[in-house]
Amino acid sequence: MNNWNIETLQPPPNYEVIASTDSVEAVFFENEPYFGNPTQVFAYMGMPKTNSTSIPGMVCVHGGGGKAFNEWVQLWNARGYAAIAMDLGGRGMDGERLPHGGPDQDHDAKFNLNVGWENLWTYHAIAAVVRAHSLLRTQPNVDPQRIGITGISWGGYLTCIAAGVDQRFACAIPVYGCGYLQHNSAEDWLRTFDNMTDEQRKQWHDLCDPSVYLPHSCMPMLFVTGTNDFAYPLDSLKLSYSCVKSPVTLCVRLEMPHGHEAGWAPQEIHLFTDSLFRHAPPLPQIGQMTRKGTAVKAPFHSDQSIDAGYLLYTQDGGTWPQRKWHKVPAILKGQTVLAELPENVTTYFLAIEDDRGAYASASHEEIT
């Protein structure tokens, strides 16, 4: 857990505004040295149009191939949140390589241990996330006790790490991303691990895998993903959220597509933060499943009316992203959701949906 000097990262960074619109500023802020040279990070930071003197906030962390998304900041501003979205590939407003940028976000920057820990992408990206959080906390009328973090794909991976490293966050919402990447993850990542020595694999794990940090998270977490994610499969996801000691909510949807717009679209994300920061109704909660023969059930609780229950299942084995999943109605009986498993099911879980369309799922189970 001492892979970053959190005491030096948490003070607000020096920053400058280089452009601004009605409510969003384009800024540079200082970050960690890269091969001994000072660096700066580009970000968009925006404030909602409100007279409130106590504004919640969100730190938005992009994934591979992404950038500092102005529209992501504006999306949160429209919800009444202050927001910051920083670039994590050493690039600026127009996507150009900055003269004082940190590491790029390519494959080599993430996995090549030969450059040294303090030059790896994960080191710089988490430092930038922590400093962006510190910067947002100091903005006028922003409530520092009500700031969350959400990230997509590699940004979800970083969100899992940040949840354990920067315990000032009030909630964390990784989308797709998780830990246990050497257990199972994208095919090219697994090939990279196979080409490492045992010592290198252990070093990468101890420094860079979210599973090292998730047990230290102390805030509520919402994990959002799809049944067939190619990079962060359900088995690694389950290992990841199972090691979290703080409250966890799952939102695993049938074949959710993988991408930035798809990753910030689910309404469960802002309903979750609103429930924590604005006393809004929480997401529905579904408990642990039990099975007797082919009959499965799970208790649930919701402040809203539950309109539907579902059974999601696959009869396939083998590679997780290639499995064909099915979604069928389940029965609602009191505060319980029930279903009968079809023949030859290998993996299944129950889910519920309230009258807002807000969806929550149980932890999947395998039949061996």
Beta strands, then each sheet from edge to edge (+ up, - down):
strand 1: 15-20
strand 2: 24-34
strand 3: 37-46
strand 4: 55-61
strand 5: 82-86
strand 6: 142-152
strand 7: 171-175
strand 8: 221-226
strand 9: 248-253
strand 10: 285-286
strand 11: 290-292
strand 12: 295-301
strand 13: 306-314
strand 14: 325-333
strand 15: 336-340
strand 16: 347-354
strand 17: 359-361
strand 18: 365-366
sheet 1: 1+ 2- 3+ 5- 4- 6- 7-
sheet 2: 8+ 9+
sheet 3: 10+ 12- 11+
sheet 4: 10+ 12- 15+ 14- 13+ 16- 17+
sheet 5: 10+ 12- 15+ 14- 13+ 16- 18+
end
